[in-house]
């Protein structure tokens, strides 16, 4: 796959990922170099008590392309991404990626998402499109994830299959059009809201099939309670986004028929 001639920023939020951060950054830097002529990997650490922030600083000394943003308090995944997006946009990033730091997203998929975003607006690493899937999940978690996506799709009346996945690549123009400063969700619902706002802004979304794997080491920060609470907030989220659209109709639209769920 040919590298794109552009600058790609990968935003990597961390909280207690000291066991994963070194191997993951090494793998991600390699794949970013394959994907684009220029790249930056920005670690956004929320003052992890396990020493992830210090490990990140050492990685920044090892790799020229690695930077670290230290935040004083744990403010949630969505706020971490938004802080990283701000830094990337301020530094003229042309493509901005987000993914997990625990190997649940495979760094080998980075070039495919970058390529897809360069041909459209936004690429989503999708577990639920043809060719994608999950590994090492029990039946309960599979049902919860599928049901959550189905519920959100029906409420939002959109056709994107993987609404809760956190592996995405945005073009600069697409991320600006979403207006991240208006995003109200933080945790699990953050991904749903970003995708819905993108569609309401008239952006093209490509679902790139990926295989999602349970984290290698450490404890998951997601629980069934958190996931259910986030999904149940979808009606409220929809009303908020639709109000924003109504207030600024010149930069928004209703999803077309190809995006409407059956």
KELUMKE-368044 format. One record per residue (C-alpha): x, y, z. Coordinates in steps of 0.05 Angstrom, whole numbers, padded with zeros to 5 digits, always signed. Example, Ala and Ser with C-alpha at 12.3 -4.5 7.8 and 13.67 -1.06 7.14 Angstrom:
BEGIN
+00246-00090+00156+00273-00021+00143
***
This chain:
BEGIN
+00000+00000+00000+00028+00068-00021+00041+00119+00033+00000+00183+00029+00039+00247+00025+00010+00280+00086+00018+00288+00161-00020+00238+00204-00030+00247+00279-00050+00188+00322-00084+00208+00387-00072+00155+00441-00108+00166+00507-00079+00127+00566-00097+00112+00637-00059+00057+00673-00030+00027+00610+00043+00021+00632+00045-00053+00612+00020-00039+00541+00046+00030+00523+00118+00012+00503+00103-00047+00456+00042-00012+00428+00079+00053+00411+00134+00013+00378+00084-00023+00334+00043+00039+00319+00102+00082+00299+00123+00028+00249+00054+00026+00217+00047+00102+00217+00112+00105+00179+00083+00057+00128+00019+00097+00122+00044+00169+00113+00105+00209+00097+00099+00247+00163+00068+00226+00228+00061+00244+00301+00037+00199+00357+00008+00239+00414-00001+00203+00481-00054+00237+00524-00044+00212+00595-00093+00229+00651-00042+00226+00708-00041+00150+00710-00022+00126+00780+00015+00065+00751+00069+00107+00718+00043+00108+00647+00059+00182+00641+00132+00172+00659+00137+00113+00610+00107+00158+00557+00160+00212+00570+00214+00160+00559+00182+00138+00494+00182+00211+00471+00257+00212+00482+00265+00147+00442+00221+00164+00383+00225+00232+00348+00152+00228+00327+00123+00214+00397+00096+00271+00440+00061+00270+00507+00004+00312+00534-00003+00306+00610-00070+00322+00641-00076+00331+00716-00140+00292+00727-00178+00234+00697-00233+00268+00658-00257+00212+00614-00241+00183+00546-00280+00234+00505-00247+00294+00539-00178+00262+00527-00193+00254+00453-00218+00325+00447-00156+00352+00481-00113+00312+00432-00154+00335+00372-00142+00408+00392-00067+00398+00394-00066+00361+00327-00108+00414+00292-00066+00471+00322-00004+00436+00293-00031+00430+00222-00048+00355+00223-00078+00333+00157-00107+00268+00183-00124+00252+00255-00131+00182+00282-00157+00153+00347-00149+00083+00375-00140+00043+00439-00071+00033+00469-00082-00039+00493-00076-00077+00426-00151-00088+00421-00141-00048+00357-00086-00078+00314-00033-00027+00293-00026-00066+00227-00093-00036+00207-00069+00035+00212-00048+00041+00138-00115+00016+00114-00154+00067+00155-00108+00124+00133-00117+00104+00060-00192+00100+00067-00196+00168+00100-00153+00198+00045-00204+00174-00006-00263+00202+00032-00275+00240+00097-00275+00190+00155-00254+00117+00162-00282+00074+00218-00248+00009+00238-00311-00033+00238-00323-00098+00275-00392-00107+00245-00383-00096+00171-00368-00154+00125-00299-00182+00140-00295-00155+00211-00307-00187+00278-00286-00195+00350-00241-00246+00386-00239-00270+00458-00306-00242+00478-00358-00281+00517-00429-00288+00492-00455-00235+00539-00408-00181+00516-00421-00198+00443-00496-00191+00453-00489-00126+00492-00445-00094+00439-00488-00116+00381-00552-00095+00416-00523-00028+00434-00503-00013+00362-00571-00037+00337-00608+00007+00387-00567+00068+00370-00575+00057+00295-00651+00052+00302-00657+00115+00344-00610+00155+00300-00637+00125+00235-00568+00114+00205-00537+00055+00170-00466+00056+00200-00458-00013+00231-00405-00002+00284-00426+00059+00323-00387+00046+00387-00318+00029+00359-00260+00075+00377-00214+00063+00318-00224+00121+00269-00186+00166+00221-00212+00236+00203-00189+00283+00150-00173+00351+00178-00232+00382+00142-00279+00328+00168-00259+00337+00240-00267+00412+00236-00336+00403+00204-00359+00359+00262-00344+00417+00310-00314+00376+00367-00323+00434+00415-00399+00420+00413-00392+00345+00432-00427+00333+00498-00415+00258+00508-00353+00232+00544-00345+00157+00553-00378+00103+00511-00427+00151+00479-00371+00195+00452-00361+00150+00392-00435+00147+00376-00441+00223+00379-00379+00235+00335-00407+00190+00281-00476+00220+00283-00449+00291+00281-00406+00271+00221-00467+00245+00182-00508+00306+00200-00450+00349+00173-00456+00313+00106-00390+00275+00112-00373+00209+00078-00359+00151+00126-00324+00088+00103-00327+00026+00147-00261-00013+00142-00267-00084+00168-00223-00100+00228-00217-00154+00280-00223-00129+00351-00185-00170+00403-00191-00168+00479-00134-00130+00511-00069-00167+00523-00055-00145+00594-00087-00099+00645-00159-00088+00664-00214-00064+00617-00242+00004+00635-00309-00013+00604-00365-00047+00643-00435-00069+00623-00464-00015+00667-00424+00040+00633-00442+00014+00564-00516+00008+00579-00520+00077+00610-00486+00108+00549-00531+00073+00499-00594+00093+00537-00572+00165+00530-00577+00161+00454-00646+00194+00450-00620+00253+00491-00557+00256+00449-00599+00257+00385-00641+00315+00410-00578+00355+00428-00544+00343+00361-00608+00358+00323-00616+00424+00361-00545+00442+00341-00561+00425+00269-00624+00468+00271-00584+00526+00299-00533+00522+00242-00568+00490+00182-00519+00515+00129-00466+00465+00152-00513+00407+00165-00560+00360+00130-00605+00300+00142-00573+00233+00125-00594+00209+00055-00633+00146+00041-00571+00102+00034-00555+00118+00107-00624+00107+00135-00632+00042+00174-00685-00006+00148
***
